[in-house]
C-alpha cells in the first residue's frame, strides 16, 4: 500500500452525507468515499429537503459533501441551511460552477473546501485528506479575487437573505427573475393576486430593494438566478 493510501485509510472519517441530485455521480462519490476511507456509513440525498431530513434523524455525519445545484435550493442558501442545521460538521462543496468568484463566496460562507465536479479521483482523495487535517482545500489555479467588494452585496450576503425567504417567496422570486408579471405568477402558483403582491412586498423588504426589477438584477448579479426554483 502506498504512503498516500495509508494516509487516506488513516483519516478517521467514519460517516458522511453526500448531497447531489445526479444519481450516477452521487452513487460513484459515495462508493469512492466508502472504499478509499473505509467509511462505515455513507448516506445519500438528492435534494436539500432530503438532506435536512437525514440531519434531523439520529444520523450525525463526520463530513457533508454538497452540490450547490440542487432542485430545491437557491445558490448558497442551501449551504447556509446545512451549516445552520449542522454547524460543527465540515461541509465540502462540489460544483460544476468553479469560477474564482463562486469559490471565494463558498469559502467566505464557511465551506471546508471547494472541489470542481470534474476533479479526478486522486484529487478528491487528496482534498478530503487536507480538509480532515484542518486545511481549506481550493482547486488548482484558484486565485482569490483582489477587487474590494465596495458597497456591492456579496453572493453570500444575498444568499443569506434568500435563505430567509419562505418557500412561496423563493418561488415567486424565481418567476420574477423570469420576467413573469404578477397575474401570471398568481395563475401559475394558484394564489390570489393580492397574496402574490403581499409576498413580493415582503421579499423586496428582505432583499433590501425597492422594486421587482431591482430584485431580479440583484439575483442576476450574484450569479444565482439559474439555481432558483
Secondary structure, DSSP 4 states (H G I P E B T S, - for coil): --HHHHHHHHS---EEEEE-S-HHHHHHHHHHHHHHH--SEEEEESSHHHHHHHHHTT---SEEEEES--TT--TTHHHHHHHHHSTTSEEEEEES---HHHHHHHHHTT-SEEEETT--HHHHHHHHHHHHTT--B--TT-----S--TTSPPHHHHHHHHHTS-HHHHHHHHHHHTT--HHHHHHHHT--HHHHHHHHHHHHHHHT-SSHHHHHHHHHHTT-GGG--
